[in-house]
Amino acid sequence: MQVQSMHFKSRAAMKLADARLQKNLANVRDKFTRKRALAITELEDFEAIRAAAVERRDRALENLDAWIEQFERAATERGATVLFAQSHAEAADLIVEIARRHGVKKVTKSKSMVSEEVGLNRALAAAGVQPVETDLGEYILQINDNESPSHIIAPVMHKDKEEISELFAKVHATPRKTEITQLTGEARAVLRQHFLSADMGVTGANFLIAETGSVALVTNEGNEGMCTILPRVHVVLAGVEKVLPTLEDLATVMRLLPRSATGQAISNYFSVLTGTRAAGDADGPEHLYYVLVDAGRTGLIGGEFQDMLRCIRCGACMNHCPVYQKIGGHAYGWVYPGPMGSVLTPNYVGIENALDLPQAATLCGQCEVVCPVKIPLPGLLRKLRQKQYERRLRPWPERVGLSAWTFVARRPALYRLAVRVAARALQWMGGEQRRIRALPLAGGWTAQRDFPAPGGKTFIDLYRERSVR
């Protein structure tokens, strides 16, 4: 997927002006948040389970090389082949080579954000192999000129039923249907033929289990089963950080993943797949490959952004983010939107290629509060902003303003004086209506709205009065 994160501001402005998108986002804005809030109340001690999940994910990351080696041994003993890719291009090349080796003409794919990272569909098509997305949302995007997902678990949430109805009628050359059951039935009929004729299935991995060499897959549609038991070749494409040491670790994390993602106690389909088809097995692949991708992940190990590797890809941070809720996922310009994307994208593609993403947050803290594995997203965003400042990647007026603020903030007496002067000036600018219509050197605050003028005493004055009492 081409990185377009440098154009965040212009893309965000377009999304804000898109009336249909705004209506669609408003229709689903509270859906995930309400369901999550209800689902976690079903747990006796949500915070204790959260803490256990953090400990288990951290244990995996702190000895990631050892757990990966154990996973490779266990998977190999059960008939799988484990391959490693340092880059996105290498991962795509490995999977294309696997397809060529087995004479594959068609690949059915279960939803995988890593496949979006590596541009797998484009690589397969260039090699003469037909990729078919089988997750309903991903399928809709694929037949709509290979549009990119706007959410990591609900990739087509930016579209409404009418848009999908028109798309199906056009692409499938069928009468236009308006009922959701009719649309899903039509998609099922089309996809079933692909399931039955595919030579290879490609899935992602919610987790990889080191002790058994297994892959854990979670879906609500069951398409991952059709991609793994019917084709003779199964390829698992996953980031190296997805390894968990034991099945017990998996059980702990799975108490949180569906609740945080879709508000379900458990997803409709939860599969733990191990090895190739053995004698006496009724189904399963003849050949199983794991392609484990680095692409910047191990570079975060031991550093100030290692916490980000705990991410279990539930999407809770974006579901609760006021910025994402207004602009959707496409404005972020790469695979991962929302707060998680604003941290991951600069780390994976280079901070200079995603200058505005660390700024694409209010730092309200909702993302950290709801993250099931306690990733300190606001803190990580602040660290990225600091790096941008240190590398002089932000506009010079912004850097001058921050330097001036730093100078004043480190001198309490000067700070108190500056606050009083600024408060008086802003009160004067607000006039009788107490509304500031234009701010010198800060027009972004008032370009689309009036800025409320401060009223009453400063915080310092109020705090001093309370201390005296």
N, C-alpha and C positions, 0 to 999 in steps of 0.2 A: 504494500500500500504506500503510495507516494506521500511523503511528509509535506503537509501544507500548514503546519502550525505557526509559521511566520506571518500568516495572514489572519490570525485570530480576530483582531479588532474589526476588520472589514467583513469577515464571515459572520461574526456575532451581530454586527449591525444589520446584515441581510436577514438573519434569522429573526431578529426582533421585529423587523418590518414585514415578515411573512405572516399574514393574518391566519392562513389555514394552519400553519405550523403552530402558531400560538394557541389556536383553538384545540388542536390535537394534544399539545403538551398539557393544557389546562385540564383536559378530560382524564388524564392519567396521573396528574401531579401528586395526588394524595393516595393513590391506590396502593403503592408499595409501602408507604410510610405507615398507613393505618394497619395493614396486614402484619407488618413486622412488629409494630407495637403490641398487637394482640398476641402474636405467636410467642414472643419472649416471656409473656406473663405465664405461659404454660410450664416454664422451667422453674423448678423449685429454687434454684440459686443461680441465676443467670451470670452474675459477676464471678462466681467461683468457677463456673464452666469456662467463661471467657479467660480467666487467669490461667486455667489449665491448658487451654488451646494456645495461648501465647507461649507458655513454657515449652510445649511440645513442638511448636513451629520454630522457636528459637533454638531448641536442642538440635533440630535437623539442620538448621543453617550454620550453627557454630562448628559442626563437623560434616559439612556438606560433602566434601570429597570422599570421606569414609562411607557415608550412607549411599552415595552414588555407586561406589565400588561394590558395596553389598548388593544393591539393587541389580547391578549388571550381572553379578555372579548368580543370583537367584533366578533372574529372568532367563539367562543363558541355559541354566540347568533344566529349565522347563521348555526349551526349544525355541526361544526367541533370539533375535539378533539385536544387539544394542549398538547404535551408532551415535556419534557426537558431532555436532556442528558448531563451529565458533561464530558463524555469521548467518544472517538470514539467507543470503545467496547460497551458502553451502548447504543449508537445510533443504532448500528447494531442489538443489542439484541432486542431493542424496535420494530424495523421494522420486524424482524423475528417473533416476537410474534404477531404482527398485521397480518402477513401472515397466521400464524397458526390459529389464532382466526377466520379468514374468509375462511379457507380451500383453500388457494391460492396455485396453482401449477405452475403458470407462471407469471412473472412480466416483463412488458415492461418499459424501463427506458429512460427518456430524459436526455441529457447530464448534469452532475452535478459533479463539482470538489469536493464537500463535500462528495459525495458517494465514490470518490477515497480515500479521507482522511480516511473514516471509514472502507474501505474494504468491502463495502456492497455486491458486487457480490460474493465474496468468502464466506461471511456469509450466504447468501441466498442459494447458491449451497450446502453448508454443511448441511443445514436444509432440503434439498430435493426440493427446489424451483428453477425453472429455470429462471435466469435473462437474459433478451435480451436487449442489447443496440440498440436504434433506431436512434440516431444521426448517420449519415452515417460514419463520421470519427471514432466515438467510436465503431460502429459495425465492421468496418474493423479491428480495434485493437483487439476487442474481439475474432474474429474468427482467429486472428493471435496469438494464444496461450496467450490471455489476456494481450497483450502488453499494457504498460502504455502510456498515452497521452504525446506528446512532446510540446504542446502549449495549453493554456487554452481555446482558441476559435477555433483554427484550429488543432485539436489533431493529425491529420495524415499528417501534412505538411512535415514531414521528409521522406515520401514515394513518389515515382513517379508512374505514370500511369501503367507502365509495371509491377511493383511489385504487384500492386493491381489486375491487370488483371490475373497474375499468381495465386494469392491467391484465387480469385473467382473461377477460373477454377478448382482448387484443392479442395476447400471446398464445392462448390456447385455441383461439378461433372458435369459441363457444358462445352461446347466448349469455348475456349479462345476468349474473346472479346477485342477489342482494342480501340473502340470509347467510349468516356466518357458517352455519352447518353445511350449507350448499357449497360455499367457497372451500371449506376444509375438505369436504368430500371430493371436490374436483381436484384439489392438490394431491390428495391421497391416491386417487386413480392415476394421475400422471406419474407420481413418484414411485408407485409400486412397480411399474414397468422398468424403471431404472434400478430399483433394488434387485430385481430378478435377473437383470442382464449385466450387472457390474462385475468386473474382475477383481477390483480392489476397493477396500474401504479405508478411509482415513478419519481418525477421530483425534480429538485433543485428549487431555487428561485433567480431571479435577485434582487427582493426586496420584502419585506413584508410591507403592509400598515396598520398602527396601527388603523386609524380612521374607517376602513371598515372591518378589518380582512381578507384582500385579499392577494393573491400572484400575483406578476407580473412576467411574463415569456416572454423571448425574444429569438426567433430562426429565422433561415432562411429556414428551411425545413418543418415546420409545424408538425413535429413529436410529439411535446409537446401536441398538440391538440388531437392526437390519443391516447396519454397516459393518458389524463385527462377526456375525455368525454365518451370513450368506456368502460373501466373497471368499475366494480361496486365499487372498492376501489381506492382512490387516496391518496398517501402519499407524502407530501412535506418535503424534507430534506434540512435544511438551517442552516447556522451559525446565531447566535443571533444578530450579528452586521448588518444583512441585513434589519433591521426594519427602515422604514421611517415613520414620523408622519402622513403625509397627502398625498392625491392624487396630490395636487399641488406640493409637494416636488418631487413626482415621475415624474411629467411632466417636471420639471426643469432638473432633472438628466438625463432623457431620451433624452434631446436635445444633450447631450454629449456622452452617452454610445455608440450608434451605430456609430457615427462619429469617435470616438476614436478607436473603435474596428475593424470595417470592412470598414470604409469610407463611410457608408450609412447615408442618412438623417434619415431614419427609417428602422428598420429590416423588413423583409418580413412578419413576424408574431409577433404581440405584443398582448399578452393576459393578462387581469386582471380578475382573477377567484375568486369568492366569494361564499363560502358555498357549501352545498350539494344540490342535485337535489330537487327542490321544486315541489309542485303540479302544473301541467301545463307546467313544463319545458320539452323541447324536449330531452335534454340530460344532462349529468353531473353525477358525482359519487353518489352512495347511501351513501357512507361513506368517510369522508375526515379527514385525520390526518396531523397535523404539528409536525414534530420532529425537535426541535430547539437545536442545538449543541453548547456547550461552547468550550470544548477542548482547553483551553488556551486563548480564546478570551477576557473574562472579566478580566483576569489578566493584560491585557494591558491598561484597562481603568484607567485614572488618572495618567498614567506613561509616560515615555519619548518616548514610542513607540505607543501611542494611535493614532497618525496620520495615522498609517498603517491600522487601522480599517475603515478609510474612503474609502478604495479601492473598486471600483465598478467592478473589474474583466474585464476590457476592453482589457488588453494585450498590450496596447500602449508602456509601459515601455520596454517590451522584444522585441517588434518589432523594437525599435530604439536602442537597446543595442548592441554595437559592440562585446561584449563577446558572448551573446546569438546568434547573427547572425552567428558566426563562429562554434559554437559547438552544437546548438540546445538545446532542453529541457531535454533530458534524462540524460545528464551529471550531472545535479543538484541533481539527486538522490531521489527526492520526488515529491509530487503532483505539487508544484508551482515552475516553473523555472524563470529564468531571475532576474532582480533587485527585483521585488516584492517577489520572492521566496527566494532570498538571505537574505531578512529581515524576512519574515514570518516563514520560516523553523526553523531557530535558536530559534525563540520565541515560536514556537509550540512544537518542539520536543527536545529542549534543545540545547544551544549553543555548548556544548561539543560534540554533535552528528552531528554538521554541521560546523566543524572548518574552512573549506576553503571557505564556501559560502560568508561570509562578504568580503573576499579578491577577489571574482570572479567578480570584477568590476573595470573599469578604473577610476571611479569617474569623468567621463567627463561631467556629468550633464544632458545629453539628456533625461534621464528617468524623471527627475523632470520637465524639460521644457515641455514635452508632456503630463504629467499626468493630466487628466481632473479635478481632485480634489486636485491638488497641494500637493501631498505627497512628503516631502523632502527626497527622497530616498537616495541620496548621504550622507546627514547628518545622517540618521539612520544607514547606513552602517558604517560610521565612529564611531558612538556610539557603535556598536557591536564590532568593532575592538578594541576600548578602553576597553570594558569589557573583551575581550579575553586577552589583555595585563595585566589588573589588576588581573585577575584570573590565570595568568601564564599559559595560555593554548596555547600560541604560542611557537615555538622552541626557545631555549635559545639564539642562535646567533641573532635572530631577536629582542628579547627583549633587549639584550645588545646593539645592534645597535640603537634601539629607545631611550634607556636611554642615550647613548652617544650623540645622536642628541639633545635630550631635554636639556642636560647639556650645550651644545655649543650654541643652539639657544637662550637660556635665557641670554647669555652674548654677547652683540653686538660686542664688540671689538674682542673677541675670534672667534665669528662667521665670521666676515669679514676676519680675518686671515685664518681661516679654508677654507673658500670659495676660497681664492686666491691660497692656497697651493693645494687644490683638483683640481682646474681648471688647474694649471700648470702640475700637475701629469697626469691628464687625457689627456691633449694635448700631453704630451710626449709619453704616451702609444699609442696614435693614430697614431704617426709617420707621414710620408709625406702624406699618404692616408687619414689621419684623421678618421680612422676606428678602433675601439677597438674590438678585436676578443675574448678577455677573460677578465673578471673582477674578481679580487680576492674577495672572500666572497660574490659575487653576480653573480654566474654563470648562474642563471636563466635568466638573461637579455641577455646573449650572447650565450646560448646553441643552439639556433635555428637561430640567426641572429647576425650581427655585430652591435655594438653600436656606434653611431656617436660621435666623440670626440668634446668637446666644442671648439668654435672658437671665437676669438676676446676678448673683455673685459667682465668682469662680470657685472651682472645687477646693483650691488651696484656702480661700477665705472661709468657706463652709467648714472645712476640716479643722481649721484653727479655732473657729468659734465652738465647735463641738468639743475639742480638746480642752478648752478653757473651762467648759462646764464640768 
